């Protein structure tokens, strides 16, 4: 292998998750459930000393018998649409607004403030000395930061009721910041680290343009452990509708589009069949990173996602026994319907509402988990319906 890497002009090779131990793939939950997780001890990032053809190199590496898969690393694009900082003195309309296009957070806080919940912000780090979030930081990477990660963190969980700039959606939840430096392999490692740090919510306000097996594998681990991944649906980085990841991992992440202060979908932003819900994402007041009292008004689905993450934290704190799928469905079912009746590809199930979501799981309402056994399996393959366990001519046709 060493000689092969020399021939391929490999400059460096190192683990994506340095602390992952080979074979350490079993987790036992508090109820005794045994989980088999993906093994990240053998996931490596390789750099090359010379300019190469990436597709050709991926093909060569994939042909090595000991390589399970190889894929290009990717640049990650933040879901932000910057606006004029002269909006600095705007109110947080998305939390409470007379025209009721907000998320009704004041009533929601009467039921839950997100106590005991950790939100991992997989982003570009956070200015941890900012006076409206410094008391909320709980580990993570604390040495490097940019404005985007700070802004996202403020929306999700800025300090609240402290007579300072703003309120975070998840009043009492803590923030675990990470700086993935727009690098997919770093993001994968950071998500893995966030799980080890006990994060309940994984916020991803960015996207990669191409499918990544490594990203899917680590999100499989997120789901298996009952954690809640939230992704922004992106803006106009490409001509909508367009595909990207993680937001296009259907049935894995809560994919979020943006609405404005009038409750309308922000035209020009991305949309599609992957959309789960929408949340305010235009003229969003939040903290910023230039100094310890900095703040701004900003646009983008990057800031819709942490609103959803904050609501998920309120729900998880209120009913800790809820699974990740429970929380996703509660957020969807409690959303205020917008656009075409029912689900549509711009608003999803509607604009999220924190109070409605908490009311939905409050007494006398209950959540029941139903299962089925027996019956017939039906699958649609290559234009043909296939029926299994049915007698007669319908079998396998």
MITOR-561045 format. One line per field, with one value per residue (C-alpha): x, y, z. Coordinates in pm, 1 decimal. Layout:
N
px: (X  ...)
py: (Y  ...)
pz: (Z  ...)
This chain:
397
px: (0.0  287.2  450.8  116.8  63.9  414.9  330.2  9.5  210.8  19.8  134.3  -45.8  -297.4  -470.4  -782.0  -1101.9  -1200.2  -869.4  -1022.9  -1241.6  -1137.4  -1161.6  -1444.1  -1594.8  -1928.9  -2164.0  -2373.4  -2610.4  -2895.1  -3043.6  -3329.9  -3087.1  -3117.1  -2795.8  -2701.5  -2459.5  -2297.5  -2074.3  -1699.4  -1518.0  -1175.9  -1067.8  -1200.5  -905.1  -843.7  -571.9  -398.8  -170.2  157.0  69.8  -239.4  -429.8  -743.6  -976.3  -1215.7  -928.7  -771.9  -1102.0  -1132.6  -778.2  -831.9  -1169.3  -1002.1  -775.4  -918.6  -884.5  -1069.7  -1442.7  -1515.1  -1333.4  -1490.4  -1372.9  -1359.0  -1588.9  -1613.3  -1918.2  -2129.0  -2305.1  -2674.7  -2643.9  -2760.6  -2587.0  -2776.9  -2702.2  -2582.2  -2776.7  -3067.0  -2886.2  -3162.6  -3441.5  -3656.7  -3666.4  -3993.9  -3953.9  -4008.5  -4305.7  -4496.7  -4837.5  -4923.0  -4857.7  -4608.6  -4371.3  -4317.3  -4510.4  -4206.4  -4336.0  -4617.5  -4384.0  -4143.0  -4423.4  -4399.9  -4031.2  -3707.0  -3488.1  -3321.5  -3059.4  -3038.0  -2718.0  -2725.2  -2417.4  -2354.1  -2148.9  -2032.7  -1747.2  -1697.4  -1844.4  -1705.9  -1730.6  -1646.3  -1955.2  -2147.5  -2477.8  -2359.2  -2045.5  -2235.1  -2401.3  -2088.2  -2042.0  -1716.8  -1658.8  -1397.8  -1342.3  -1032.8  -1142.8  -1456.4  -1622.8  -1941.4  -2160.8  -2125.0  -2172.1  -2487.4  -2636.6  -2558.3  -2725.4  -3052.7  -3056.0  -2947.1  -2831.1  -2849.7  -3202.2  -3347.8  -3004.5  -3085.6  -2856.9  -2897.0  -3132.7  -3313.1  -3228.6  -3507.9  -3375.5  -3358.7  -3170.2  -3006.6  -2629.4  -2427.9  -2144.8  -1961.9  -1745.9  -1538.5  -1542.2  -1369.0  -1593.8  -1435.1  -1658.5  -1416.8  -1392.3  -1770.3  -1798.5  -1543.7  -1718.7  -2056.6  -1893.9  -1732.6  -2064.5  -2225.0  -1944.4  -1997.4  -2363.3  -2523.9  -2899.9  -2946.3  -2709.0  -2751.9  -2606.7  -2650.3  -2448.7  -2440.9  -2215.0  -2302.6  -2243.2  -2349.4  -2112.8  -2112.8  -1911.4  -2168.3  -2452.5  -2272.0  -2220.5  -2582.6  -2688.3  -2511.4  -2692.3  -3029.3  -2938.1  -2860.5  -3185.8  -3024.7  -3194.6  -3021.9  -3148.1  -3035.2  -3101.1  -3240.7  -3006.2  -3082.4  -2988.4  -2633.8  -2753.1  -3071.8  -3355.1  -3463.6  -3125.8  -2991.0  -2732.1  -2642.2  -2730.8  -3067.2  -3142.0  -3105.7  -3479.7  -3619.4  -3292.6  -3271.1  -3533.8  -3485.5  -3590.4  -3674.9  -3726.0  -4021.4  -4022.9  -4196.1  -4516.5  -4523.4  -4433.9  -4173.9  -3859.4  -3872.7  -3548.6  -3447.7  -3420.4  -3716.7  -3814.4  -3948.9  -3703.3  -3857.2  -4000.6  -4092.0  -4026.3  -3914.1  -3838.1  -3517.2  -3531.1  -3427.7  -3317.4  -3165.8  -2877.4  -2534.5  -2220.5  -1848.3  -1660.7  -1660.9  -1823.2  -2137.7  -2172.7  -2507.1  -2660.9  -2966.3  -2909.8  -3096.9  -3085.3  -3207.5  -2892.5  -3098.9  -3421.2  -3245.8  -3138.8  -3495.9  -3605.2  -3312.6  -3422.8  -3779.9  -3650.7  -3455.9  -3770.1  -3958.4  -3679.5  -3649.2  -4026.4  -4061.7  -3716.3  -3864.4  -3950.9  -3748.1  -3590.9  -3871.7  -4132.6  -3987.5  -3968.9  -4330.9  -4451.4  -4275.4  -4433.2  -4784.8  -4790.4  -4664.8  -4899.2  -5005.6  -4884.1  -4903.0  -5106.2  -5320.8  -5119.0  -4758.5  -4596.9  -4243.7  -4178.5  -4322.4  -4316.8  -4579.4  -4590.1  -4413.9  -4300.5  -4472.5  -4301.4  -4613.4  -4827.3  -4559.5  -4548.3  -4927.6  -4945.0  -4753.5  -4920.7  -5194.1  -5440.6  -5261.6  -5046.6  -4809.9  -4864.5  -4616.7  -4791.7  -4635.2  -4756.6  -4661.7  -4748.5  -4934.2  -4777.8  -4475.1  -4512.1  -4227.7  -4208.9  -3901.5  -3817.9  -4177.0  -4313.5  -4516.0  -4387.1  -4608.5  -4468.5  -4645.8  -4959.6  -5083.7  -5162.5  -5052.9  -4980.6  -4663.0  -4348.2  -4519.5)
py: (0.0  236.4  186.0  237.8  568.3  672.0  592.8  794.8  1089.9  1102.6  1400.1  1321.2  1080.1  1111.4  994.7  1194.1  1093.0  1055.7  919.7  654.1  304.3  12.2  -216.1  44.6  27.5  -87.1  151.3  37.1  275.9  336.7  98.9  -182.3  -146.8  -248.7  -35.4  -135.0  180.3  258.9  216.6  547.9  434.7  357.5  670.6  870.8  1200.5  1192.8  1492.5  1488.6  1668.1  1756.0  1866.2  1553.9  1443.1  1378.7  1146.7  934.6  915.0  813.2  535.7  412.6  413.9  239.5  -50.9  -125.1  -441.5  -302.6  21.0  5.7  333.0  645.5  981.0  1339.9  1574.9  1873.4  2242.0  2315.9  2620.8  2811.5  2882.0  3258.0  3549.2  3854.6  4182.3  4540.2  4567.0  4895.3  4673.0  4625.3  4772.5  4550.7  4348.6  3969.1  3953.1  3580.0  3508.8  3734.8  3950.0  4117.9  3988.8  3635.0  3515.7  3422.1  3094.4  3195.5  3145.7  3344.8  3094.8  2803.4  2917.9  2879.6  2505.4  2447.5  2642.3  2359.9  2270.6  1996.1  1983.4  2025.3  2171.4  2106.7  2380.4  2214.0  2530.4  2781.2  2811.1  3061.4  3373.3  3216.5  3542.7  3717.5  3845.4  3705.9  3345.1  3302.3  3134.8  2883.8  2718.5  2352.5  2219.3  2172.4  2371.0  2707.1  2856.7  2947.5  3122.2  3325.5  3529.2  3254.0  3005.0  3281.0  3405.0  3053.9  2982.7  3303.9  3214.2  2867.3  2947.4  3299.2  3383.0  3488.2  3712.7  3866.4  4226.1  4197.5  4188.1  3904.1  3585.4  3239.7  2997.5  2735.3  2954.2  2715.2  2475.0  2473.9  2515.6  2287.4  2477.6  2323.7  2477.1  2250.2  2516.8  2447.0  2101.0  1795.3  1556.4  1798.1  1818.6  1438.5  1426.0  1708.3  1533.5  1219.1  1427.3  1596.0  1256.0  1161.8  1493.8  1410.7  1647.3  1599.6  1819.7  1846.7  2173.9  2186.6  2524.2  2436.2  2192.8  1984.3  1974.2  1601.7  1286.7  1167.8  814.9  934.1  1202.0  953.4  702.5  950.7  1068.5  703.2  701.4  1019.3  860.8  526.6  703.6  898.7  1237.5  1495.4  1626.3  1955.2  2096.2  2415.5  2379.6  2651.1  2967.1  3062.5  2922.6  2736.6  2765.7  2624.8  2357.4  2189.1  1889.5  1900.8  1722.6  1681.8  1845.4  1590.8  1290.8  1225.7  1074.4  1146.0  1520.3  1787.9  1996.1  2357.5  2635.5  3004.7  3240.5  3618.5  3846.2  3828.5  3450.7  3400.6  3167.3  3363.6  3351.3  3256.8  3024.5  2650.4  2411.8  2060.6  1720.5  1696.3  1987.0  1901.3  2240.9  2611.6  2863.4  3236.1  3305.5  3665.8  3977.2  3763.1  3954.6  3770.6  3812.0  3854.2  3801.5  4129.9  4206.3  4080.0  4294.2  4263.8  4193.2  4204.1  4132.8  3855.3  3644.3  3278.6  2929.4  2904.9  3085.2  2892.3  2568.5  2683.0  2797.5  2438.9  2308.3  2532.7  2404.5  2045.8  2125.7  2259.1  1940.8  1705.7  1883.7  1877.0  1507.3  1338.9  1004.2  1130.2  974.0  1172.9  1062.5  1162.7  1511.7  1550.5  1444.7  1669.1  1967.7  1882.2  1814.9  2131.2  2361.7  2629.7  2531.3  2766.8  2766.8  2484.2  2292.6  2018.4  1947.2  2138.2  2170.4  2523.1  2524.3  2150.0  2081.6  2452.6  2720.2  2586.0  2697.7  2624.8  2664.2  2445.4  2175.3  2171.2  2179.3  1875.7  1664.0  1812.2  1635.7  1498.5  1424.6  1111.2  959.4  595.2  380.5  121.8  -173.0  -433.7  -791.7  -1037.4  -918.4  -868.0  -677.0  -451.9  -293.9  -86.4  -174.2  -49.9  32.3  -299.2  -358.7  -663.7  -840.7  -1086.4  -1342.2  -1329.0  -1651.6  -1682.9  -1493.0  -1170.3  -1324.9  -1149.6  -972.1)
pz: (0.0  85.1  -254.3  -425.4  -245.3  -349.3  -710.6  -677.7  -539.8  -212.4  -5.1  322.6  467.4  800.9  981.7  940.4  1296.6  1485.1  1806.3  1638.7  1746.7  1508.0  1607.6  1838.8  1661.9  1935.6  2144.4  2418.9  2491.9  2835.0  2755.3  2670.5  2292.9  2115.7  1813.1  1538.5  1401.0  1106.4  1166.5  1109.0  1231.1  873.7  703.3  574.7  398.2  132.7  -22.6  -324.8  -392.0  -750.9  -938.1  -1036.4  -1213.7  -920.7  -1104.1  -1233.7  -887.5  -726.6  -984.6  -912.4  -535.9  -568.6  -750.7  -454.3  -289.2  65.2  -18.2  55.4  -123.7  -240.8  -317.9  -372.9  -79.4  -134.2  -56.2  159.8  77.8  358.1  307.4  361.7  149.7  306.2  343.6  444.3  805.9  832.2  939.6  1271.7  1487.7  1348.7  1586.4  1605.0  1415.7  1359.6  1731.1  1799.9  1553.5  1551.4  1202.2  1333.1  1074.1  1356.9  1546.5  1864.6  2083.8  2382.3  2441.5  2370.6  2643.6  2898.6  2832.3  2754.2  2741.9  2614.2  2944.1  2928.0  2547.6  2345.2  1994.0  1778.5  1522.1  1245.4  1079.1  1080.9  1453.9  1699.9  1863.9  2208.7  2386.6  2245.5  2545.5  2423.2  2383.2  2595.4  2880.7  2646.7  2500.1  2596.8  2449.9  2079.9  1886.1  2049.1  1885.1  1530.8  1408.7  1135.1  1119.2  970.0  1254.9  1511.4  1339.3  1316.3  1681.9  1792.6  1623.3  1777.7  2129.6  2218.1  2586.9  2677.6  2947.2  3013.1  2911.1  2607.0  2232.2  2144.4  2244.8  2112.6  2021.9  2265.2  2577.5  2807.5  2560.8  2524.3  2205.0  2087.3  1809.3  1537.2  1258.4  954.6  741.1  439.6  410.6  380.4  550.4  844.5  864.6  877.4  1158.1  1343.4  1327.9  1466.9  1743.6  1822.0  1878.0  2116.3  2298.1  2357.8  2106.9  2078.2  1770.4  1471.1  1278.0  923.9  753.2  441.1  151.7  -69.2  -436.8  -479.5  -298.5  -26.6  115.1  414.2  497.5  464.3  687.1  968.4  942.0  962.1  1298.8  1399.6  1323.5  1483.4  1809.9  1807.9  1750.5  1529.8  1212.2  1064.1  728.1  535.6  183.4  47.7  -145.8  -500.8  -515.3  -824.4  -1030.2  -813.3  -778.6  -736.5  -548.3  -270.3  50.1  333.8  255.7  -16.8  214.8  224.8  545.2  727.0  790.9  854.1  537.6  581.6  335.2  419.1  464.9  507.0  758.5  550.0  569.0  204.6  57.7  -29.0  -406.5  -576.5  -293.5  -338.9  -316.4  -419.6  -323.5  -31.8  164.5  506.6  653.2  616.0  877.8  885.2  695.5  579.7  774.2  1067.3  1358.1  1524.2  1681.5  1470.6  1511.7  1463.0  1837.0  2157.8  2117.5  1740.6  1576.7  1229.2  1016.0  765.4  508.2  412.4  486.6  700.2  962.9  902.8  1002.0  1353.3  1420.9  1352.7  1559.9  1845.9  1827.4  1822.6  2140.9  2311.1  2219.2  2328.7  2662.2  2717.0  2628.8  2644.3  2546.1  2196.1  1915.3  1633.2  1400.3  1659.8  1679.0  1302.3  1259.0  1542.5  1383.1  1047.5  1176.6  1387.9  1111.8  980.2  629.7  357.8  -19.9  -172.2  81.3  248.4  162.7  -123.4  -254.7  -125.2  226.3  288.8  556.4  637.3  843.1  1178.7  1498.9  1831.9  2046.1  1819.2  1831.8  2212.2  2235.4  2008.2  2261.1  2570.5  2770.0  2678.4  2347.7  2329.5  2075.4  1985.3  1795.1  1583.2  1407.4  1160.4  1091.2  818.8  513.1  172.7  56.9  -243.5  -435.7  -755.4  -960.5  -1309.6  -1394.2  -1265.0  -949.2  -763.8  -510.7  -260.0  -38.8  -254.1  -415.0  -781.6  -1089.1  -896.1  -750.3  -872.0  -1162.0)
